[in-house]
């Protein structure tokens, strides 16, 4: 039986998944990749991937979106990732 990931390990996994999401990879492919890399279940992989999308969403909401070009790119990325509530 493997040990549970501590808070720092979990943060590393979520950040890794967020980087993949920022590259506009699909939710399913990120989930599969995370599950394989960290030897965890797909269910755990889905939780990590979901947390990664929420991390990106929170980062975007906290930004000053006065730069039209960056705003358009971020909105396009979010639209492709389908993470709008």
N, C-alpha and C positions, 0 to 999 in steps of 0.2 A: 504494500500500500504506500502510495506517495504522500508526502507531507503537504499540508496546505500552504499556499503562497502567503507570505507575509505582506504587509501593506506596501513596502517598497517594491517587492517583486510584482505585485498586482499593478502598481503604478507603471512599472516598466512595460508590462504586457499591454496595458491600455494605451500607453504612448506609442508603442510599436504598431498597434492596430490603427491608431489615429494617423500615423504616418502613411500607412497603406491606404486608408480612406482618403487622405489628402491627395494621393496619387490617382484617385477616382477608380479604385478597384471595387468590385461588387461586394455587397454585404456577405454573400455566401462564400466567395473566394477568400475574404479576410477571415471569416469564421473557420473555414477549413485549414487555412495556413496557420492561424493561431493555435488551433487544436493540435495540429501535427507538430509544430515547433516546440510547444510547451508540454506535449504529451498529456493533454487534458481532453475531456469529453467535448463533443460538439455543443452540448448545452452550456458548458462553461465558456466555450469559445464564443457563443452567441452573446453571453452576458458581457464578455470583454469587448466584443465588437460594438455592442449597443452602448456601452460606457464610452467607447472611443468616439462614436458619433455625437453623443451628448457633450463630450469634452470640446469637440470642434464647434458645435452649435453654441455652447456657452462662450467660447473664445470669440466667436464672430459677434454675438450679441453684445459683448463687452467692448468691442472695438469702436473707434470713431470712424464711421463709414462715410467720410467726406470725400474720399478718393473714388471717383466714379469707376475707373478701370478696375481697381481692386475689388470694389463692391460687386461689379458685374461678374468677375471671375469667381469670387466666393459664392455668389448666388447660383451660378452655373454648376459649380462643384456640388453644392448642397442639393440642387435640383436633381442631378444625376445620381446622387447617393440616396435620394428619397428619404430624408430625415426630418422634413418639416412635420410638425405635430398635426 
